[in-house]
Amino acid sequence: MLYPPSSCFRKPERLAYNARMEKDRPSSVLFLVAVTKLLKAALLVAVAAGAHKLLHHDAEEVIRHWAHAVRVGPASHWLDAAIARVTGMSDRRLEVISIATLLYAALFATEGVGLLLRQRWAEYLTVVSTSLLLPLEVYELVRRWHVSKVHVSNVVVLVLNLLIVAYLAWRLWKTDKRARRRG
């Protein structure tokens, strides 16, 4: 004997509630993108604080102190490169780097919080801001490729940003299409 599906016995308001819950269910991908943006924001705030800390101090001494605190050996190539790069900077340049990094962190934080709150404007903001930076990332990758200094992290960041833009653009297109059908 064939039985009708259990949905036949549900009340219409229950069906509407289930459809609304399906639509309102948070996306785990969106959550991961939001958390990634917030982690980037926190990292950039730390970088900005570090750049600010170098102002009016002996940069080499401060960097060696930080390196010792995180257990980087005094003969490290990374440490020598960081000292060489930072010691030649003026205080004005360090201020500009600190402010620019804080502004970039604010953008990431705004995107992350907006995406966590599932705000549509945050999806648009993330697509636009990430898309605008993709050509710069590709340029850097190509430039380093010719010098044979391509790092895996550069490729991973580029691919992740491409995936984020593609996912959010698809999500926006899908919801816009659904809204056009209803309206």
PyMOL commands that set and color helices and strands:
alter all, ss='L'
color gray80, all
select helices_A, chain A and resi 6-9+12-24+28-54+59-69+77-87+91-116+120-147+152-182
alter helices_A, ss='H'
color red, helices_A
deselect
rebuild
show_as cartoon
